Amino acid sequence: MKIAVVGTGYVGLVTGTCLSETGNHVTCVDINEKKVEMMKNGKVPIYEPGLELLFNRNISQGRLKFTTNLAEAIAPASIIFLALPTPPGGDGAADLSYVLGAARDIAKLLTEYKVIVTKSTVPVGTADKVTAAMREHTDIDFAVVSNPEFLREGVAVDDFMKPDRVVIGTRDERARKLMGELYGPYVRQGNPVIFMDERSSELTKYAANSFLATKISFMNEIANICEILGADVDMVRRGIGADDRIGKRFLFAGIGYGGSCFPKDVQALVKSSEEVNYDFKILNSVLKVNEIQKKVLVEKLKKYFNGDIKGKKFALWGLAFKPETDDIREAPALYIINELLNAGAIVSVFDPEAMPNVKALLGDKVTFANDQYEAAKDAEALLIVTEWSVFRTPDFELLTTLLKNKVIFDGRNLYDLQKMIELGFYYNSIGRKKVE
């Protein structure tokens, strides 16, 4: 099958690469000439485990191509994916200008029936808006399909190649048949392809992410009450996670969620609810809890230093919003760094993948270390912000010689409390007893 993917951001690039892996001929389109040239030369512009192997294999075998020419990409394609940014506006609503703009451009180029697929996360009713925008510019028949992505950064290739479900929103029989054929190779083990109407499909994506965000914020609230009552959030997590009605995933307490999906998707669903005069109380609370939780580590640190951290150096391990990605969108680390800098602190950071992105954003406002131990040298305390595997079993003896004080504030609960007692650290984590 011949496919076009408009947009080579995170979703578009993973989608195009993985579709080519099953024998489809995929052309990815982007307006950024420098980026397109880089990809033509086999360089992947994002960090995602497993992607580079598939990317280069399919380029070398002629199934994956890149261009800035929209007409060239869509002419042979039977299915055109729209994988464009839908950033939140000032009021939290998703900005559809990129999606609708591309739809209009595609409409002007149509000469035969094609399926237009919204892969971007979009508000309910977007398929109708895309259809209306295209109808202004063409009389050629087409179908607009909603096909939300459920990719987890860090395991996105596996998620695409072996999806737990595929959701397709369409009432067009030709589109249904084409999309069923396209996804057939990915669901051979029996995982479902769920067909529904376009609006239900669009809401499914927001509902899924909002529910997962709710689980995270709920556990962070439980963690906060654990600290007050003297309970241990890890024990509570294990106790409720064993209930298969609840499940064990997304129950880890920490310093809030970030990334490209949860923050904007929860905001967008709240905004969509407001537009139809519905007060989504649970999600409004989820947003508030998450904003507070991102700064809880700094509050703990300030309390330890009696409110005076001006001129003091602190080390941060982790910048990405989660491990196995270089994505820093809405990352808790950015909020923590901002709070520390505003209080006059000096900040030294290390992250295995995300430092170039943070450097582009912050410049020389913080010091970028060559490794985790260099970041810790002469710091008053260490803050653990992202749970990269390399941080899970550090050399504590070396760390003791580098830090001015044996003080760790752990936003991801990486270390065993008893071990920290034996090592003689002051150790303050989330929802667990302080080690002093």
Residue pairs with C-beta under 8 A, 6 or more apart in sequence:
1 24
1 25
1 78
1 79
1 178
1 181
1 182
2 24
2 25
2 26
2 27
2 76
2 77
2 78
3 16
3 19
3 24
3 25
3 26
3 27
3 77
3 78
3 79
3 80
3 81
3 182
4 26
4 27
4 28
4 29
4 73
4 74
4 77
4 79
4 80
4 81
5 12
5 15
5 16
5 19
5 26
5 27
5 28
5 29
5 80
5 81
5 83
5 119
6 12
6 29
6 70
6 73
6 80
6 81
6 82
6 83
6 84
6 102
6 106
7 28
7 29
7 30
7 82
7 83
7 84
7 85
7 98
7 102
7 120
8 16
8 28
8 29
8 30
8 32
8 35
8 36
8 39
8 45
8 66
8 83
9 46
9 83
9 84
9 85
10 46
10 48
10 151
10 153
10 156
10 260
10 327
11 83
11 119
11 120
11 149
11 151
12 28
12 30
12 81
12 83
12 84
12 119
13 28
13 39
13 44
13 45
13 46
13 51
13 55
14 48
14 51
14 151
14 156
14 157
14 160
15 81
15 83
15 119
15 149
15 160
16 26
16 28
16 64
16 81
16 83
17 26
17 51
17 54
17 55
17 58
17 64
17 157
18 54
18 157
18 160
18 161
19 26
19 182
20 26
20 54
20 58
20 63
20 64
21 54
21 57
21 58
21 161
22 185
22 186
23 63
23 185
24 63
24 182
25 62
25 63
25 65
25 76
26 58
26 63
26 64
26 65
27 65
27 66
27 67
27 72
27 73
27 76
27 77
28 39
28 64
28 65
28 66
28 67
28 73
29 66
29 67
29 68
29 69
29 70
29 73
29 74
30 36
30 66
30 68
31 68
32 68
33 68
35 45
36 66
36 67
36 68
38 45
39 45
39 55
39 66
40 59
40 66
42 55
42 56
42 59
44 51
44 52
44 55
46 326
47 325
47 326
47 353
48 153
48 154
48 156
48 157
48 325
49 154
49 155
49 157
49 324
50 157
50 158
51 156
51 157
54 157
55 64
58 64
59 65
67 73
70 102
70 105
70 106
70 109
71 109
74 80
74 106
74 109
74 114
75 109
75 111
77 114
78 114
78 115
78 178
79 114
79 115
79 117
79 178
79 179
79 182
80 106
80 114
80 115
80 116
80 117
81 117
81 119
81 147
82 99
82 102
82 103
82 116
82 117
82 118
82 119
82 120
82 130
83 119
83 120
84 98
84 99
84 102
84 120
85 95
85 98
85 120
86 94
86 95
86 96
86 98
86 99
86 120
86 121
86 122
86 264
86 268
87 94
87 95
87 264
88 94
88 95
88 263
88 264
88 267
88 268
89 95
91 271
92 264
92 267
92 268
92 270
92 271
93 123
93 268
93 271
93 272
93 275
94 121
94 122
94 123
94 264
94 268
94 271
96 122
96 123
96 126
96 129
99 118
99 120
99 122
99 126
99 130
100 129
100 130
100 133
103 116
103 130
103 133
103 134
104 133
104 134
104 136
104 137
106 116
106 134
107 133
107 134
107 135
107 136
107 137
107 138
107 142
108 137
108 138
110 134
110 138
110 140
110 142
111 140
112 140
113 140
113 141
113 142
113 143
113 174
114 142
114 143
115 142
115 143
115 145
115 172
115 174
115 175
115 178
115 179
116 130
116 134
116 142
116 143
116 144
116 145
117 144
117 145
117 146
117 147
117 179
118 126
118 127
118 130
118 144
118 145
118 146
118 147
118 202
119 147
119 148
119 149
121 148
121 149
121 205
121 206
121 209
121 261
121 264
121 265
121 268
122 146
122 202
123 202
123 206
123 268
123 271
123 272
124 199
124 202
124 203
124 206
124 272
125 199
125 202
126 146
126 202
127 144
127 145
127 146
127 169
127 198
127 199
127 202
128 198
128 199
130 144
131 144
134 142
134 144
143 170
143 172
143 174
143 175
144 198
145 168
145 169
145 170
145 172
145 175
145 179
145 198
146 167
146 168
146 169
146 170
146 198
146 199
146 201
146 202
147 166
147 167
147 168
147 169
147 179
147 201
148 167
148 201
148 202
148 204
148 205
149 205
150 159
150 163
150 164
150 165
150 167
150 205
150 208
151 159
151 160
152 159
153 259
153 260
153 322
153 324
153 325
153 327
154 322
154 323
154 324
154 325
155 324
160 186
161 186
162 186
162 189
162 191
163 186
163 187
163 191
164 191
165 191
165 192
165 193
165 194
166 183
166 186
166 187
166 191
166 192
166 193
166 194
167 194
167 196
167 201
167 204
167 205
168 176
168 179
168 180
168 183
168 193
168 194
168 195
168 196
168 201
169 195
169 196
169 197
169 198
169 199
169 200
169 201
169 202
170 176
170 179
170 195
170 197
170 198
171 197
171 198
176 195
179 193
180 193
183 193
187 193
196 204
205 265
206 265
206 268
206 269
206 272
207 269
209 261
209 262
209 265
209 266
210 265
210 266
210 269
210 283
210 286
212 250
212 262
213 257
213 262
213 265
213 266
213 286
213 290
214 282
214 283
214 286
215 250
215 251
216 250
216 252
216 254
216 256
216 257
216 262
216 290
217 256
217 257
217 285
217 286
217 289
217 290
217 293
219 233
219 237
219 250
219 251
219 252
219 253
220 253
220 254
220 256
220 289
220 290
220 293
220 430
220 431
221 289
222 233
222 236
222 253
222 431
223 233
223 253
223 430
223 431
224 296
224 431
225 231
226 232
226 233
226 236
226 431
226 432
227 431
227 432
230 433
231 431
232 431
232 432
232 433
233 253
233 413
233 430
233 431
233 432
234 413
234 431
234 432
236 431
237 248
237 251
237 252
237 253
238 248
240 246
240 251
241 247
241 248
241 249
241 251
242 248
252 412
252 413
253 413
253 430
253 431
254 293
254 332
254 411
254 412
254 413
254 430
255 293
255 294
255 296
255 297
255 332
255 336
255 385
255 411
255 412
255 430
256 289
256 290
256 291
256 293
256 294
256 332
257 263
257 290
257 321
257 330
258 294
258 321
258 322
258 328
258 329
258 330
258 331
258 332
259 321
259 322
259 327
259 329
259 330
259 331
260 327
260 329
260 330
262 330
263 290
263 329
263 330
264 330
266 283
266 286
266 287
267 287
269 280
269 283
270 280
270 283
270 284
270 287
273 279
273 280
273 283
274 280
293 332
294 332
294 335
294 336
295 335
295 336
295 339
296 411
296 430
297 336
297 383
297 385
297 409
297 411
298 336
298 339
298 340
298 343
300 409
300 428
301 309
301 314
301 381
301 383
301 409
302 309
302 343
304 381
304 407
304 409
304 426
304 428
305 312
305 380
309 340
309 343
309 344
309 345
309 380
310 343
310 344
310 345
311 344
311 345
311 346
312 345
312 346
312 380
313 345
313 346
313 347
313 348
313 378
313 379
313 380
314 340
314 345
314 346
314 347
314 348
314 379
314 380
314 381
314 382
314 383
315 347
315 348
315 349
315 350
315 369
315 375
315 376
315 379
315 381
315 382
315 383
315 403
316 333
316 336
316 337
316 347
316 348
316 349
316 350
316 366
316 375
316 383
316 385
317 349
317 350
317 351
317 372
317 375
317 382
317 383
317 384
317 385
317 386
317 388
317 391
318 333
318 350
318 351
318 384
318 385
318 386
318 387
318 388
318 391
318 412
319 328
319 331
319 333
319 334
319 349
319 351
319 354
319 355
319 357
319 358
319 385
319 386
320 326
320 327
320 328
320 331
320 333
320 351
320 353
320 354
320 386
320 388
321 327
321 328
321 329
321 330
321 331
321 332
321 333
321 386
322 386
322 387
323 386
323 387
323 388
323 389
324 388
325 353
325 354
326 353
326 354
326 356
326 357
327 354
327 357
328 334
328 354
328 357
328 358
328 361
331 354
331 386
332 385
332 411
333 349
333 351
333 358
333 385
333 386
334 358
334 361
336 383
336 385
336 411
337 347
337 349
337 362
337 365
337 366
340 347
341 347
341 365
341 366
346 367
347 365
347 366
347 367
348 366
348 367
348 368
348 369
348 374
348 375
348 376
348 377
348 379
349 355
349 358
349 366
349 367
349 368
349 369
349 375
350 368
350 369
350 370
350 371
350 372
350 374
350 375
351 358
351 386
351 388
352 388
352 390
354 386
355 368
358 366
358 368
359 368
367 375
369 375
372 390
372 391
372 394
373 395
373 398
373 399
373 402
376 382
376 399
376 402
376 403
377 402
378 402
378 403
378 404
379 402
379 403
379 404
380 403
380 404
380 405
380 407
381 403
381 405
381 407
381 408
381 409
382 399
382 403
382 407
382 408
382 409
383 408
383 409
383 410
383 411
384 391
384 408
384 409
384 410
384 411
384 412
384 414
385 411
385 412
386 412
387 412
387 414
391 414
392 414
396 423
396 425
400 406
400 423
405 426
406 423
406 424
406 425
406 426
407 425
407 426
408 415
408 420
408 425
408 426
408 427
408 428
409 428
409 429
410 427
410 428
410 429
410 430
411 429
411 430
412 430
413 429
413 430
413 431
413 432
415 427
415 429
417 427
417 429
417 432
417 433
417 435
420 427
420 435
421 435
425 435
426 434
426 435
426 436
427 434
427 435
428 434
428 435
